[in-house]
Every structure is written in C-alpha cells, then in structure tokens.
Amino acid sequence: MKRIILIILDGVGIGEAADASLFGDAGSNTIEHIIEEFPDLKIDNLIRLNFINKENMNLIKPINPNKDTLSGLMEMMGIIVPKFQFFGDTLPLDLIDRIESAIGTKTIGRIKTSGTEIIKNIGENSLKTGYPITYTSQDSVFQIALNQENLNLAKLYYFCSVIREILNSNNTFGRVIARPFTGNKSSNFIRSSFRRDYPYNSDRENLLNRLFRKGILIKGNRIVQNIFGKNIIREFDGKCNDELLKNLLSEIRESEQNRDTLLFVVLEDFDSIYGHRRDVAGFAKALESFDIHLGEILKTLKENDQIIITADHGNDPTFMKHTDHTRENVPLIITGADNIPLKLGELNGFICIHNYIESKFNES
C-alpha cells in the first residue's frame, strides 16, 4: 500500500516571488537571509536533498493572490481562493455592533495588534468584565480572545462560528480565530493550545475530499483539520514542531500499511513563533531541530513511502518593513526510501503538489 508524507514548513520561503513588490516584499528571502546570519547552520539532511542547492533545487512559484497559510494549503489541494480583504488599524464599528448584537456581549480591543501584546495589555480588563478581546493582524483575520478559565471554550467557539457567518455575508476574509488564554494576571497570561480556526471555505471540491471518497486514510494536525474538516481527517497530535515530528516518526515506524495513507503535517512554529516575531536565532535553531528529525524519518521510510517537503509562503525574520508573511517562492523536496530527491526545477503553482499526490495514489 502507498503512503505519502506531506510536511509543510510554515513560512520557510526560498526567495522573493516575481510579484513580491506588489506585496511590499521585494528583497525577501527567508532561507538565504537566515544562512547569511548563521553560516554554520547545521541542516545536513536538507542540504543532501538539494534544499538550498541553486543548481539542483526545486522551487514552486505561488499563483494564489494572497500570502497566507490558508491560501497556500488550499492551492496545494487544488483550490485557488479569492483575494482576501483586510481590516485597517481598527475594526469597523458597524461590524463590531453587528457582532456584539449577535453574540450578546460587548467586546474590547478592536484594533490591529499582536495577540500576545493585546492579551498582556487588556487581558486583566477582559478577565474582570468577561468581555471578549477582539483584534486583527497583518493577515486577513478576525481574532477573539478570552480567558478559558473564566469562560468555557464552547462559548468562545460559538462566538467564532457566529462571527464567521457574519463575515461570510460581507466581504471575503480569510479566517476567524479563537484565541483562548490562561492565567490570572498580566504577568502570567499565556495563549493556550486550544486555538481553533474558522477559515474561508470554498464550495469547490478539493483533493482531500476525493482521496477520502476513495478510501484513503488521511491524518492531519490541528490546522489541517481546521481548514479541510475533521469529518474526513483523523487527528495527528502535537502542540509544537518537535512533538508533531516525534509523533510522525512513531507513526511511520509503527503503523501497519494496510491501506493507502496520506500523513499531512503543518509545522507552524517557524511562522508563528519565529517569523512573525523576527527571531532569526530561534528560526535557525528550529531548522536545525527539524533537520535532526528529518534524518530519523528518512531512515524509517518504507518501500512504498514518499515524503514531500515544501512551504506555504515566506516569513523572512530579517525583513524589517513589516512583521507579516513575505511573498516568496517555496522549496520542494520529494523523495522515497532511497533518499534520492526528484529533480523538477522551477514549477508554477502549488497545485503541482495536488497533481503529484493524486497521480501517485492513482498508480496501479
């Protein structure tokens, strides 16, 4: 039976895309700039697979009109999403009025800012009043935060589902995100692992729907489930890159290959913890850690296994014009148990991932 392992290095771009200037991202190059600052970066397995070999490397040029995870993953599964709308520095008052009326409570915040900063600044006010914190960021998102020890998660998730419906009736926005946090005062507030995304949902059929109907087992981590649906994707546990990779290694070693399987893992730490926070050293260490896990995974691949490693967009931690994603081409590694990478060159559109996976599962 066939097994495909799809690993997305969230935010690990390989150089500015042709249209990067339209996004304000000319000059961005996540990997190259990290290596410039850390020339002794230990990523031997990635290097062996031509990850940064300019003569032999593969790269994919994005064709979706955005530069976020939702758009990148949807493109990989065969759907080109529309151009998403963005909020300004404050959330529109008419929208807030509609939301507060619909969820039955006032909100506070209502600005564009960092999630960790707004929780630190007004989390105590939210805890005291019970009012949710609403905010946005550089992405096409509406985020709502509440202390999960003060209000149960089911109510927060309900708020998000209502807001998603309201946004669906207006312009096209990428995601509504539930951002629960714990703690009892500003100094110890921490965002919890019970985040949940409510993404834009295309009515068009994607690759995962077709694979599921054909009886192929699909396992994915939280973000994959949130975007493509828990009804067709079994949970793949792990709260951080290292946990996910350890669990992935165990799955490859121990699972019985009695049916065709797709393991679909998005490693978000590169983006959410290091890229947006412009932590170059942390990003570099995370790449080294991934490379160690990758070495173990490569040793464990079985005869009918294929591993695909790519990214959804860039997030150059050295880029100082903004703290948003960067519009970049992304790397592509495809290899099997022989550890010999395919040489594909430059490819147009993440949909090449869709085409490759579908063709492999269709092989007799």
Buried (B, 14 or more C-beta within 10 A) or exposed (E): EBBBBBBBBBBBBBBBBEBBEEBEBBBBBBBBBBBEEBEEBBBEBBEBBBBBEEEEBBBBBBEBBBBBBBBBBBBBBBBBBEEBEBBEEEBEEEBBEBBBEEBEBEBBBBBBBBBBEBBBBBBBEBBEEEBBBBBBBBBBBBBBBBBBEBBEBEBBBEBBEBBBEBBBEEEEBBBBBBBBBBBEEBEEBEBBEBBBBBBBBBEEEBBBBBBBEEEBBBBBBBBBBBBBBEEBBEEBEBEBBBEBBBBBBEBBEEBEBEEBBBBBBBBBBBBBBBBBBBBBEBBBBBBBBBBBBBBBBBEBBEEBBBBBBBBBBBBBBBBEEEBBBBBBBBBBBBBBBEBEBBEBEEBEBBBBBBEBBBEBBEEE
